């Protein structure tokens, strides 16, 4: 047992213990006969660095992993990184651009560029994995995975080919989110919507027969060059007679039909809508309902979002090659010159070309350019078919979504799911296993030789240059990380039929790297036996923002290929927001760096903050003061351990509670068992806040503030006494239980204190979780100590309210003469005197007879009533009086309290009036309203507290 330094310094212990755990294989699954428990981390981008969302997500995962390990399970936390196609390619291209002379990707062959990316990955990629170590994540680093690993890539190709053979993956021409800056399709998650000041133009489209015109309005007048229809609502009587007729488009002169579609809202604008199916997602659906084939829809932009010819040379040459912004100005000017622009009158009657509007505009989150809906050929997955088993799995409870409130959102999105675009126009990533013949026919196979066999000898083939969306590969994460690659199963047949798992995963005695063990029949296996019992995973922790991009797609692929859910529970946490509730963003300058918080307060404090604030998916407001407070909590525990060392309290030798005769020891054992039960129930329900706060309250208040004070040896003639052997044994046992309970939340300090308290034959990380055995509890002992704590607490509160100095000792008069009360006072007189700062305990004369109290014999008739000039405290049904005559100026104290009450009530009422003002509540910033509510609550509580203090004076 080493003596603890006086000061707790997180930095001095964190790197040392993490290196020890990792080097000694403590994160590896190493219990062959134990129940397997598995979780996979959402793979961060290989280009990423730890942000506050990662800190929350991974802290929650580590709590569950360490808890499972302490519960005796064979816990495996699968770790890895995502190849992050767009982000990684951008990093490498940026580095090439900074070279002398600068290089572009296209200056190299594809193979040479990919080699550069791999070189960057080996040298600079994976910084975030080191940062996860600083957070204390107990991941199985010996089996770290990467979505471009050879084995993982094999699984990706297998899934693509099998889905294609089943008719669930196909090539189609549809609208995508096109990033002109990057030259690729992107997912919705990579689109950032910004509010931009824009305009709303009203246009006249003349009827083809010259009999009049129809008015449409648009925020993008340039797209009229590719309009294919005007839609009106079939129930709108203004336009019934026009349905089926044609208009002649200004500028191009093309004839387009007037069609009926419910997309046109008679209550909005003119009730007529221009339809540009090649450049608007809603219009695309309208066009399909009107029978327009995607191949016939007009596309007026190229990959750089510049105007191109649509058909038959109808777009004037002076518009070709313009950007959308340039084309907008030119088109509006021409429409105005030719009389097709309807002027907008402002409130003063002044004419303007357009009506000002705030436009929700999509931008690429990486490129920063405006995203264009663009009609192009891409690869799609039939998500609607794959979604059905996932919907059913959640509906019947095979997957439990926590909190349940997300189920409605999940069902709504899944039941209206669109085809999933899985191709990207990049070089870095899983190149699509498809080869095109001269006529454009695709041949999908895992190898070029297989594709050639499908195409026939002599057919020249060219491989598709595109790569797969990273969400496609990460959708296989729960089983491909465990070694699944589909190699031992024949290609499936039958439309929409899934295939079983390819092999079991066996492990050596230490759970070493998995290797395939083919199933002899190739049939689907029972869930508990798949991948060595690791599939389904037990739980997935995820931010709600990737519920559909990742979580739902893992459900689809897992159910399809493994014939079982990928995880039994899906826990969705909220966002970490700035202190004022705003979303964090670099542009706002309110981003919090978790590594900076770790440097300042330690990883344990940050982790505990995350857990204590995580309340079933609600967003967390960043509060550095709370992080500092949990650093103080760690310091409190450190000092408690130093107190134990100084008083001969050492590590416990038993998991069971020691035998106890003293009430205070019986009480703390009962409190410990109750806390274990609370934490067990909270973690079973994924109430991270409930578990953290239960441990915090017990360790800080019950153990440190009360128990250690109650057993602290007395000073006699300037010599401190000794703690009795029973209390030493109990204190050592309780401290051990605290360290084990707290370890999943604060792993570093608990491991340090575990070893500091005595010689151990194992590390805390693999200790045994406490038992919640309530058989030896003594309810009467617990009631007595609870009474003692309440009595001392009430006296301390009363002293503080009346500003009585700690150095002043008071007399304590017990009003009632009840045997139980007298016995309790006699047993606890020393503690009452020491902790409540009183020097005499006596009964107040309300009757006759003699009573032994505080070791002295008192005649009940010999004491005068002390109701005058005293303060009163009530505990249960007993009143206690503390005379104040000569201690404080009672009249001055009454005056002070009366003035303070009036001031607090005045502020309380003013704030109530403000909150009752509907104008303030509606117009003020939300944070101002919240502050007013908090201030009102504070002032109301202050007024009540002061009123109670005045009442104590009688």
N, C-alpha and C positions, 0 to 999 in steps of 0.2 A: 504494500500500500504506500503510494507516494503522497507526500504532503502537497495539497493544492496551493498554488500561488494565491496571494491575497486578492489580486485583480483578475477578473474573467476577461480573457482576450480571445475572441472567436478565431481570429486569423492564425493564432499559434497552434490551434488544434485541428482545424478543418482539413487542410491539405494533408496533414499527417495521418489522420484517420481514414480519409478517402483512399489514399495510396495503400494503406494497410488492407482495407477491405478488398480492394480490387486485386492486389497482388496475391492475397491468400485465397482467392476464389470464392469469397463470401456471396457474390452476386449470382453464382452459377447454381442451377438446380442440382441438388446433390443428395436427394432423399429418395432413392429408387422405390421404396415401398410406401411412400407417403402419397397422399392425394395430390395429383397435379393441379396447379393453379397457374393460369396464364393470362397475361395482358400484353398487348402490343402498343407501342407508342405511335401516335400520329407522326409519320416520318417528316421531320423538318427539312426544308430545302438545304441542299449541300452548300449553297451560297449564303445561308442565313446566319444570323447571330441572335443570341438570346434576347427576346423582348419580354415585356411584362406578361403577355398572354401565354408565352411558353412557360414562364415561371409558375403561373397558376396551374396550367394543364399538367405539367410534369410533377409539381408538388402533390397534387391529388393522386396521380398515378403511383407515386413513390409511397405515399401513406398506405394505400391499399396493398402494395407489394410487400412492404416491410411488415405490415400487419399480418398478411397471409403467412409470411415466413415465420413470424413469432408464434402463429397458431399451429405450427408444425407441418404446414403444407409445402409441397415441392414447388416453390414459387419461381416462375420464369417471367421476366420482363424483357420482351423482345425489343431490341433497339436497332435503329437504322436511319438512313437518310434517303431523301428523294432526289433523283437526278435533276429535277427542276429545269425542264427543257429550255424555256424562254429565258429564265433568269441566268442560268449558267452560260448559255450561248452569248447573252448580252455582256456578261463579265469578261469573257475571253475576247469577244470582238472589241470591247472597249480597250483592253490591254493591247491588242494588236494595233488599234488606232493611235495609241500613244507611243508606238515604236518609232524609231528613226531609221529609214523612212517609214511612214505609216503604212500598215497593211490592212486590207479588207479580207473578209472571209472568202470572197469569190476569187481572190488572188491565189488561193490554194485549192488543191483537190479536196473533195469531201473527206477522203481518208486521212489526209494530212491535217485537216482542221480538227477532225475527231481526235486524232492523236494529241493535238495541242490541248484539247479540253481534258483528256485523261491526264495529261501531264500537270495541268493546273489543279485538277482534283487531288492528285497525289501530293502536290506541294502545298496547296492553300485551302483546299476544300475541307469541310468538316470542322471548321472552327467551333461551330455550335456544340459539337460533341464534347469538347473540352469544357465549354461553359456549363453544359448539363452536369458534368462532374462537380463543378463548383457549387451547384445547387444541392448536391448530395444524392443524385438519382442513382439508385442501386440497380442499374441495367446490366444485362448479360453482355458485356462488351466483348467477351471472347467469341461471341457469335454475331457480331455486328453485321447487319445486312445493308445492301445498297440496291436500289431498284434497277441498276444496270449491271448487277452481278450476272455472271454467266448462267447460273442456275435459275435466278429470278427471271432473266431474259427469256430463257427457254420456256418457262411457264407462261409468260406474256404472249409469245408467239403461238403456243399451243392453244391458249384461250381464243386468240383472234381467229385462228384457222378453224377451230371447232365451231365457234359461233357462226362463222361464214357458211360452213357446211350445213349447219342447221337452219339456215335462212334467217338467223337473228342478227346478222351483221351484213351490211350491203353498202353499195355506192349509190349516191343520189345527189341531185342538184337541189339545194335548198339555201335559204338565207342563213348566214352566220354572222357573228360579231367579228368584223374584219378590222384588224389593226393595220392601217396603211403605213405606219412608221416601222413596224416590225415585219410587215408583209406576211402575216399569218392569221388564221382564225384563232380566237381566244374564247375562254369560257366566260360565263356570266360573272363568276367570282373575280375575274381579272378586269372587269369593267367598273369604273368609278364614275358615279353620276354626280355632276356638278350643276349648280344653279347658275345659269348664264343669262345676262340681259340680252334679249333677242327681240324679234318682231313677228307680227302676225299679218300676212298679206292677204287681201281679198282680190280674187281674180274673176274675170268674166270668161267663160268658155262658150263660144257661139255654137248654136245648134247647126248641124251640117246643112239643113235646108234653108238656113237664113231667117228662120221665123222668130228668133230671139236668142237668149243666152241663159246659161245656168251659172249661178255664183258658187264658187268654192273658196275655201280659206286654207292657208298652209303656213307653216313656219319654215318650210324648205322649198321656196318657189323654183329653184334650179331643177328639182327632180321632176317637174312637169315635162321635161324633155323625154322622160321614160314612162309617163302616165299610160295606163292601158284601159282605164274605165273611169266613170264617175258613178259613185254609189249613192242611192237614196233609199230611204226606208219604204218598204212596200206598203206600209200603212199610212204614209204621209200623202194626204190627198192633194197637196200642191204639185206633186210630181208623178202621180199615178199615170197620167197620159203620156209622160215622157219616157217611161221605162221601155226599153227596147230600141229607142231612137239613138242617134249618134250626135256627137259634138265634134267639131273640127278644132284640134289643138292649135293654139297660137304658136308662132315661130316655126314648128315643124310641119304643120298642116295635116298631120295624121288624123284619121277618123277613129274615134274610140266610142264604145257603147255606153249607154246609161243603164245600169243594172240595179236590181233590188237586193239589198242586203241589210240585215239588222245592225250591222256595224255602224250604219248611218243613224245618228240620233236626231230626231226632228226638233228636239229642244236645244241643240247646240248649233250656234251660228246659223247658216242658211239651211241646214239640214241635208246638204249635199257634200260629199267627200270625194276628193281626187284619190284615185287608187294607183299606187306605184308598187306593184308586187315585188319588183326586183330590188327595192330599197327601203322597205318598211315591213316589219314583222306582222303587224295586223293586216296590212294590205296583201301580204303573201297569202294569208289564210282566206281573205276575201276572194283573191284571184283563184285559189284552188276550188272554193265553193262555186265559183262562176264557171268552172270547167277549163280554166287555163292550165295548160301543161307547163311545168317548171321550165322545160327547155324552150318554150315560146315566150317566156317572160323577158322583158327587155332589161339590159344592164348597161347603164350609161357611164359607169366608172371603171377604171382599170385598178390594178392592185395598189397603185400609189394614190388612189382617190382623185384621179384626173379624168376629165370628160373625154369619152370616146364615142365614136359613131354607134348608133343603136341599130339602124337598118336603112338601107336604100339611100344613104347619104342625106337624110333629112335634117340632121343637126348642122346648122351653119358652120362653116370652116373656122370662123373667128372664135367659136366657143370651144373647139376641140383643144385638148391639152391644158385647159384651165383647171385650177383647183376648185373645190366646191365653193369656197369663199369668193373667188374671182368670178366663177360662173353665176353665183347668186346676184352679184352686182350687175353683171351684163344682162342677165335674163330679166331682172326687174326693170332695168332701163329700157329694154326693148319692149316689154309688155306695156310700160307707161307710154312710150312713144306711139305705140300702135293702138292705144285706147283700151287695152285689156286689164288695166290695173284700176281698181276701185279705191278712191282716196278715203282715208279715215279722218273723221272729224273729231278733234279733241273737245274737252269740256267748254273751251272758249270759242268753238266753231272754226278753229284753224285747221286747214287741210294738211294731212301728212300722207306719205306713201304707204305707211304701215302703222299698225297698232302696236305699241310697246308691250312686250310680254316677258315674263321670267320663264326661261325654257330649261327643262331638265335635260341636260346634254351628257351623253356617255363619252368618257375618255378612257384610254388605255392606262391602267395603273402604273405600267412601266414605261411606256413610250411617251405618255403625256399628250398624245394626239387624239383628235375626235374619232370615235369608232363609227364605222359605216356598216349598216346592214348590207351585206353583199351576197349576191347570188353566185354560187360557185359549186363545183363538184367536190364532195367530201365523203368520207366513210362514216357510216352511222350504225349505231346499235339500236335494235328494236327494244327500247327501254320499256315500252308499255307492256310487252309480253313478260319481260324479266321482272317487272315490278309486282306482278300479281302475287307470286309466292311471298314476297317480302311484306306486302300489305297484309296478307293472311297471317304471317308469322307474328306481326305486331298485334293484330286483332285478337288472336287466340292466346297471346301471352308467351309465345316461345321466345320473343325478344321483349324485354321489359324496358320501356323508355322512361327514364327518370330525369326531370319531373314529368308527370303524366300530361301536363299542360301542352307539351310539344306534340302529343299524338295527333291532335286535330290538324295542326299544321302539316305534319307528316302525311296523313291520309289525303288531305286536300291537294298537296303537291304531287304525290305519287299517283293519285287517281286521274290527274290531268297532265301526266308527264308527256313530254315531247321526245322525239327521236334524239339520241345522244350523239353529237358530233365528236368523233374520237381522233380525227386527223389534224395534224398541225404542219405548217409549211416551214419546217426547221431542219437543221442537219443533226443536232444533238438530241438523241433519244432513241427509242426503239423504232428502227425503220420498218415501215409497214411491209409485211411479207406478201406482197402482191406484185406480179409482173404483168405488164400490158403487151398484148400483141399489136401488130401493125394497125388493126382495125379498132383498137381501143378496148378490146375485151380483156378484163382482168383475170388472171389465174392466181388464186390464193393458195399458198402452200408454205410449209415451214422452211423449205430449202429451194434454191433455184432449180436443182435437178428435178424435184417433185413437180415444180411449176412447169418445167419443160415437158415432163411426161404428160401433164394435163393438156398442154397446148398442142403437143405433137411434134415430131421431129421436123426440123427445118423452119419452124416458126420463130422469127426473131423476137426476142423478149427484151423489154426494158423495165427495170425495177421502179416501182413507185418511189419518188424521192422523199415523200412526206414521212413524218414520224407520228407516233401515237401520243395523244394527250397524256400527260403524266397522271391524271386521275384514272385513266384506264389501267395502268400498271399498279397504282397504289390500291385499286379496288381488290387486288389479289393478296394484299398484305397479310391478312390473318392466317392464310394457309401457305402461300408461296414463301414466306419467310421461314416456315418450318420445313421446307424441303420439297414441297409438292411441285411437280413439273408435268404431271400427266403422262409420263413416259411409258408406264406399264399398261395403259388402257388403250384399246382400239378406238379409232375415231368413232364418235357417236353417229347414229343414224336416226331418222325420224324427226320431223319438224318440231322444234321447241323442246326436244328431250335433253335432259341434263346428263352428265356423266358422273360416275362415282369418283372418290378420291383415288389417286394413283398408287399410293403406297402408305404403309405405316412408317412412322419415324421411330427408330430405336435409338437409345442413348446408352453410352457406357456408364460406368459407376458414378462418374461425376457429371452426367448429363452432357457429354461432349457433343461436338458437331454432329447433326443428324445425317443419316445415310438411308437410302431407299431399301425397303423390304417389300417387294411386290406382293400384292394380294393374288393368290393362285387363281381365283375364279374371276377376278375383275369386277366383282359386285360391289355395290355401295356397302359401307361398313357401318356398324352401330356407332352413334355419335360419340360414346365414351371411349371408343377404341381408335378413333381417327387421329392420325399423326401423333401417336404415342400418348393419347389422352389429352393432347393440347388443343384439339379442335372439337367443338367450339371453344373459343376463348371465353374466359369467365366474365369479363367486363371490358367495355371500351369507354375511355374518358375522352371527351371531345368538346370543342366549342360548338355552340349551336349553329354558327355561321357556315359550317361545312356539313350540316346534316344531310344535304342532298348531293353535294359534290363528292363526298367521300363515304359517309356512313351508309346512306341508302344504296350506293353502288357496291359497297362491300356485301351488303345484304343480298343484292341481286346475284352477284357473281358467286358468293359463297353457297347460297341455296341452289344455284344452278349446277355448279361443278362438284360441290361437296355433299349435296343433298341434305344439308343441315345449315342452321343459322351460323353466322361467323362469331357471334358473341351472344351471351344470354342476357346481359344487361347493357344498355347504352345510357351512360350518364352524360348529360349535356350541361355544361357550365356556362355562365354568362361572360360578359366582357369586363375587363378591368378598365375603368374610366378614370379621367382626371378627377381631382378633388372636388371640382364644381359640377361633376356629373357629365361633362362634355366628353365626346369620344376623343381618344388620343390620336394626334396626327402630327407629323413633322412640320407641316405648314403652320399649325397653330402653336408650335413650340411647347407643347405640353406633354411630350413623350417622357416617360420615366424609365431610366435604365436600371434594370434589376441588378446588374453587376455592381453598379455604384452603391446601391442599397446594401448589397452583401459586403462590400468593402467597408461601409460605415457601421453597419449594425450586425453583420454576420448572417450566414445563410439560414441558421435556425430561426432567427427573428422574422426574416422575410417569409419563410415557409409557414411559420405559425400564423402570421398575419393572413396569408392566403387562405389557410384552412379555416381560421376563425371567422373570416368574412364571407366564405362561400356558403350561400344559403340556397341550395336547390335551384341553381340556374339563374338567380338574380344577379344583376350586374354589381360589380364591386367598385366602390369609390376609393381611389388611392388616397391613403392617409399616412404620411410619413411619421406623424406623431404616434400612430398606433404601432407601426413597426418599431419605433424607439421604445414604446411601452413593452413590447414583447422581448426586446433586448433586456430591459429591466427585469422582466420575468426570469429570463435565463440567469441574470446576475443574482436574483433572489434565490434561485435554486442552488447556484454555486455557493453562495454564502451559507445556505442550510447544510450543504455537504461539509463545508469547512467547520461549521458548528459541530456536526456529528463527529468529524475527525478529532476535534479538540476535546470531546467528551467521551471518547472511548466507544462510540457507536460505529459498528463495522458492518460489512456485507452480511446478509442473511444466509443461512445454510439450508433453508427449507423453503419450498414453494408454499406450504401451508402456513397459516398465521400461527405465531407462537402462542403458548398458553398465557392467559392474562387474568389477573385478579383485580387489579386497580381499575376503577371506573374509567379513568382517562384513557387507558390502553384498550379497554373493551370498546370504548367509543370510537377511537381512531381506526380500529380494525373494522368496525361496522361501517364507518365512513369510506374506508378503502374499498370494501366489498361493494357498497352502493355505487361508488364511482366506476368500478370495473363493469358493473351491470349497465350503467348509463352509457359508457363508451361502447360496450358491445352492441347495445340496441341502436345507438346512433350510427355506428359504422355499418351495421346490417341494413339500415335504411338509407345509407349514403348521406347522412346528415353530418357533413364534415364540421360545420360550425358547432353543432351540438356536442360532438365528441371533443373538440378542442376546448370549448368553454367549460365542459365538465371537468376535464383535467386541470385547466387553469384555475378554476375556483377551488378545487380540492387542494392542489399543490400550494397555491399562494395563501389562501385564507385558512383552510382547515389545518393543513400540516405546518406550514411555516409560521403563520401569524398566531395560531392558537396552540396546536399540540406542542411544538417546541418550546413555546413560552410556558405552557403548563408544567412541562417536565424539567424545565431549566432549574439547575440546582441553586439553592439559596446561598447568599453571602452571610457568613457568621463570623464576626470579629475579623472582617476583611479577608476571610478565607472562603473560597467557593467550595461548596459541598460536592458530592458525587451523585450522578444519576443512578438510580437503582438498576440492578441487572435486568429485571423484567422490562422496564421502559427502554433500556438500551436495545434489547432483543427486538422489541416491537418497533422501535424507531428505525432500526436497520432494515427490518422487513418492509415497513411502509415505504421507506425511501427506495428500496429495490422495486417495489410495485410501481411507484411513480416513474422511475426511470424506464421501465418496460412499457408502461402505458404511453409515455411521452415520446418514446423513441421514434415511432413512425413520423411524428410531426417535427421533432427536434433531434435528429440522429447524432449530430456531432457532440453536443454538450453531454447528452445522456451516455454515450459510449465512454467519454472521458471520465465522467463521474462514476460509472459502473466499475471501471478498473481502479479508480482512486479510492474506492471504499473497501478494497480488500483483494486478496488473491482470487482469481477466477480461472476456471478451467475452460472457459469459452467466452467469446465476445458477446456483447449485448445483442448484436444484430441477429444472432441465432439462439437467443435465450428462449424461454418458454413464457407464453402469455399468461397473465394472472388468472387464477381460478376464482369465480364468483360464488364461493361456498358460504352460505348463510347459516349453516347448522349451529355454529357456536356463538351466535350473536346474543347479546344481553340487552334487551330493549330498555330496562330500567337504568342501566348504566349510561346508555346513550341519552336517555331523557335527562338524567342529572347533569351531564356535561353540557348538553344543549342549553339547559337552564342557566348554568354557570356562565356560558358564553354570552347569553342574552343579557344577563344581569350586568356583567362587566361592560358589555357593549353599550347598554343604555346609560350606565354611569359615565362612561367616556364621552358619549355623545352629549349628555347634559353638561358636562364640564366644558367641552369645546364651545357649546352654544352660549355659555355664560362667561366665557373667557377666563376660566379659573386656571391659574398657572399649574403646570405639572408638578412643581415642587411642593405645592400646598396639599397636605393630607387632610381628608375630611373624616368625620364620623359617619357611620352608616347605621340608621335605626330601622329595624325590621318591625313593621306595624303589627303583623299577625303572629299569634302564638300557636302555630300548628306543628305537630310533631314532625311531619315530613319536611317542612321548611326549616325547622330548627336543626334536624339531622343533616340536611344538605349544607346549611351554613357551617355547621361544626366540621363536616368533612372537608370543606373547601375554603375554610377561613383564610389560610395562608395565601392561597391563590387569589382570593378576592382582594385581600389587602395589597398584595404586590401589584396586581394587574389593574385594579381600579383606583389605586393611590388613596387608600383609606387606612386609618391607624386604629380604629376601634369599631367593633360591631356589637350593637346592643339592641334589646327590644325597646319599643316605645310603650309607655305605661297606659294600656287600655284595659287592664284587668288586674287580677290579684294572683298571688302565688309566686313561686320561684322557678326560674328556668336557667339551665346551664347553656350559655351561648358564647361562642368564641373562647371556650375554655374557662370562662368566668361564670360565677353564680350571680344571677340578677334577680332582685325583687321587683316584680312588675309594677308594684305600687310606688317604687322609688324614683321613677322617671317622669318628668313633666312632658306634656305634649310639645312637640317641636314643629307644629304646623306653621308657626309664625317665623318668618325669616329663614326659609328653607326651600330646597327644591325637591321635587318628587319624581320617582321613576316607578313604573308599574311593569312587573314581569309575571306573566300568567295572571293569577288572581291575587297576587301579593303586592302591597305598596311598600316602597322603601323611601325613607326620608333622609336627606343629607342637609344638616343645619349649615347655614351660610352666614350667621351673625358673626361679624368681625372678619369674615373672609373677603367679601366684596361689598361695595356700596350698593345696597339693594335698590334704593330709590333711583340712583343714577343708572343702574342696569335696566330698571323698568323703563326709564325715560329713553335710553338708547334703543332698546328693543322696540318700543312704540314708534319711534321715528323711523327705524329701519323697516318696520312692517308697512308703515304708510308709504314710504318711498318705493318699496317692492310692489305693493298693490297698485300704486299709481302707474308704474311702468307696465305691470301686467295688464291693467285695464286699457292703457293706450295701445298696446300691441293687439289686444283682443278687438279693439275698435278698428284697427287697420285691417286685421284679417277678416273682419265682418264687412268690410267695404268691397263690394263686388268689383268696382272699378280697379282697385289695387290688385286684387287677386287675378283679374283677367289680363291687365296690362303690364304688370311688373314681370321681370325676368323670373323664371322658375326658381333659380337659386336664391333670389331675394325673398320670395314667398316662403321657401323652406327655412331660410334664416330667421324670418319673423316668427314662424311657428316654433322653431327651436328656442328662440329668445323668450317667447311667451311661456313655454313650458318651464324654462329655467326660473323665470320670475315668479311663476305660480308656485313652484316648489320652494323657492326661497321664502316667499311670504308665509307658506304653510309651516316651514321649519321654524321661522322666527316666532310665529304665533304659538307654536308648541313650546318654544323656550320660555316665552312670557307666561304661558300657562303653568309651567313647572314651578314658577315662583309663588304660586298660590295667591 
